[in-house]
Amino acid sequence: MTALAPTAEITTPPESRAGSTRLVDWCGRVPLGVYIAVVVVVLYLPFARLGVDPHHDGIMLKPALVVSKGGVIHRDVFSQYGPMPAWVQGVGALVFGHTLFAIRITTVLALGVAAAAFGTAWSRIFGRGVALWAVGMWAALAYFFTPTTPMHPWASDVALMFQALALLGLTEGLRRRTGRAAIAWLVFAGAASAAVAMSRLTVGALMCVGIGVCLLAFRRWIALAAVVAGAVGAAAAAALYLGVNGALDDWYDQSILLPARWHNNFTGDGGRQFVRDRFVHSGLPGFAIAALVSIVIVVALARTRGRAHRAISIGTVVLAAVAALAFATGDDTIPYWNRAAAFWTIAVAGIVVPLLGLIRRRPQREVAHVLAWSIGLVSLSQFYPISDNRHLWWSILPILGPLGGAVVALTRGVGVRTLAVASLVLLVPFAFVEYRDTVRVERVSIPEAPVLDHMLMDAGYSKFFRSNLQAVER
């Protein structure tokens, strides 16, 4: 018998190996926030041109157009939410054109920046895995995935961006401890906090107080001084601009007095009784069920090793996938973990779990953890008095990172990957089905209204819109 010749080894040319290594090295040097921003913008951008809400879109579009053409906010045009949203969206109108689509694009970019900044800050504080899970949860719950609710270019999007930038500034400044770079980051954090107040006054004011209390409690005197300097400087610059242009009294009337009167006479989902009922009948039961299931899974994983450990982990994810697919393709939803109920479950968990995590970790050494939780807790105030899915979605992003970090602390890392993947698996199929259904809705353009260039409106609603447009023109 003849011996078989040995099989020749297939080798990669040195040039190819070097090229692949350089690509991997380059990808590794790209900051996590860049990847997050790109994914969020690509995911959300298709929705920027879908649907038109004359009320909500008009409230934000008019100030942006006036500001982009040289007008003064509050003096020349009404704005209930302060000057910052109109300034940001006015820049968007200058760059992308004087259309609704332009400020929708600006909204998508603001959301991308918010996700990237929160993701970067959380990766520094809690780890990369927690940051990716938190951003993934928030992305999967986007309210505009549903066919009935278009993306709104709202003041909350701008506030969310500056909340994220403030946390990023605090994280980077405290991480560096001393030096000009640290002071610059902390001053930036203060200015971003003031910008939140100029977008959503209540959230921004509470956030400034929360940051100040945290820094005082940890005796970070230099950091506190830098943050205060940034906040006071930004607020003073805005007040000076409004005062010089005769708009300061109008700002007070529009952003403070009017909302105070409206607060007692609003319509829609919200109010003390509504929030109380949702917490009691949705948030607390949802949290109890999620906590019980999580404890069972963590205890089972902690007591097993090897094949049994892997079987429990894989089995949990598979069961979650089967449940999600079964519900996503039918008319029913998973109790306490559908889109509406999940917001309330996360809100309750975001209040309780990070508090337990901070107690367990002895927070006197964890100023960044306390700051992140403080900003997240304050953000939850956005779902009062209006508590629809839009306000709930805007409010929960800042609390998701501290929630994930607290779960890691409480479980000591046991089973956290399984819990993270299972929670995402339970949401992603619903998000995909709604994403697909929303994109498939029949829509038409409105060439009669140049301000709606590139926008697509529901075909049935467009008939109503056209008849009203003709009535106005007559």
GIDA-V30536 format. One record per backbone hydrogen bond with DSSP energy under -1.0 kcal/mol. NH is the residue of the N-H (numbers start at 1). CO is the residue of the C=O. Records with the same first field share a line. If there is no record, write none. Layout:
BEGIN
NH = CO / CO
END
This chain:
BEGIN
17 = 13
18 = 14
19 = 15
20 = 16
21 = 17
22 = 18
23 = 19
24 = 20
25 = 21
26 = 22
27 = 23
28 = 24
29 = 25
35 = 31
36 = 32
37 = 33
38 = 34
39 = 35
40 = 36
41 = 37
42 = 38
43 = 39
44 = 40
45 = 41
47 = 44
48 = 45
51 = 456
57 = 53
59 = 55
60 = 56
61 = 57
62 = 58
64 = 60
65 = 61
66 = 62
67 = 63
68 = 64
70 = 67
71 = 66
74 = 77
75 = 73
76 = 72
84 = 198
87 = 83
88 = 84
89 = 85
90 = 86
91 = 87
92 = 88
93 = 89
94 = 90
95 = 91
96 = 92
97 = 93
99 = 97
100 = 451
103 = 99
104 = 100
105 = 101
106 = 102
107 = 103
108 = 104
109 = 105
110 = 106
111 = 107
112 = 108
113 = 109
114 = 110
115 = 111
116 = 112
117 = 113
118 = 114
119 = 115
120 = 116
121 = 117
122 = 118
123 = 119
124 = 120
125 = 121
126 = 122
127 = 122
131 = 127
132 = 128
133 = 129
134 = 130
135 = 131
136 = 132
137 = 133
138 = 134
139 = 135
140 = 136
142 = 139
145 = 142
146 = 143
149 = 146
154 = 152
159 = 155
160 = 156
161 = 157
162 = 158
163 = 159
164 = 160
165 = 161
166 = 162
167 = 163
168 = 164
169 = 165
170 = 166
171 = 167
172 = 168
173 = 169
174 = 170
175 = 171
176 = 172
177 = 173
178 = 176
183 = 179
184 = 180
185 = 181
186 = 182
187 = 183
188 = 184
189 = 185
190 = 186
191 = 187
192 = 188
193 = 189
194 = 190
195 = 191
196 = 192
197 = 193
198 = 194
199 = 196
200 = 196
204 = 200
205 = 201
206 = 202
207 = 203
208 = 204
209 = 205
210 = 206
211 = 207
212 = 208
213 = 209
214 = 210
215 = 211
216 = 212
217 = 213
218 = 214
219 = 216
220 = 215
221 = 219
224 = 220
225 = 221
226 = 222
227 = 223
228 = 224
229 = 225
230 = 226
231 = 227
232 = 228
233 = 229
234 = 230
235 = 231
236 = 232
237 = 233
238 = 234
239 = 235
240 = 236
241 = 237
242 = 238
243 = 239
244 = 240
245 = 241
246 = 243
247 = 242
251 = 247
252 = 248
253 = 249
254 = 250
255 = 251
256 = 252
257 = 252
258 = 253
260 = 256
261 = 257
262 = 258
263 = 259
265 = 262
271 = 385
275 = 271
276 = 272
277 = 273
278 = 274
279 = 275
280 = 276
281 = 277
282 = 278
283 = 278
284 = 279
286 = 282
287 = 283
288 = 284
289 = 285
290 = 286
291 = 287
292 = 288
293 = 289
294 = 290
295 = 291
296 = 292
297 = 293
298 = 294
299 = 295
300 = 296
301 = 297
302 = 298
303 = 299
310 = 306
311 = 307
312 = 308
313 = 309
314 = 310
315 = 311
316 = 312
317 = 313
318 = 314
319 = 315
320 = 316
321 = 317
322 = 318
323 = 319
324 = 320
325 = 321
326 = 322
327 = 323
328 = 324
329 = 325
330 = 327
337 = 334
342 = 338
345 = 341
346 = 342
347 = 343
348 = 344
349 = 345
350 = 346
351 = 347
352 = 348
353 = 349
356 = 352
357 = 353
358 = 354
359 = 355
360 = 356
361 = 357
363 = 358
365 = 362
366 = 363
370 = 366
371 = 367
372 = 368
373 = 369
374 = 370
375 = 371
376 = 372
377 = 373
378 = 374
379 = 375
381 = 378
382 = 379
383 = 380
384 = 381
387 = 269
392 = 388
393 = 389
394 = 390
395 = 391
396 = 392
399 = 396
400 = 396 / 397
403 = 399
404 = 400
405 = 401
406 = 402
407 = 403
408 = 404
409 = 405
410 = 406
411 = 407
413 = 408
414 = 411
419 = 415
420 = 416
421 = 417
422 = 418
423 = 419
424 = 420
425 = 421
426 = 422
427 = 424
428 = 424
431 = 427
432 = 428
433 = 429
434 = 430
435 = 431
436 = 432
437 = 433
438 = 434
439 = 435
440 = 436
444 = 457
449 = 446
452 = 449
453 = 450
455 = 452
456 = 49
457 = 444
459 = 442
462 = 458
465 = 461
466 = 462
467 = 463
468 = 464
469 = 465
470 = 466
471 = 467
472 = 468
473 = 469
474 = 470
END
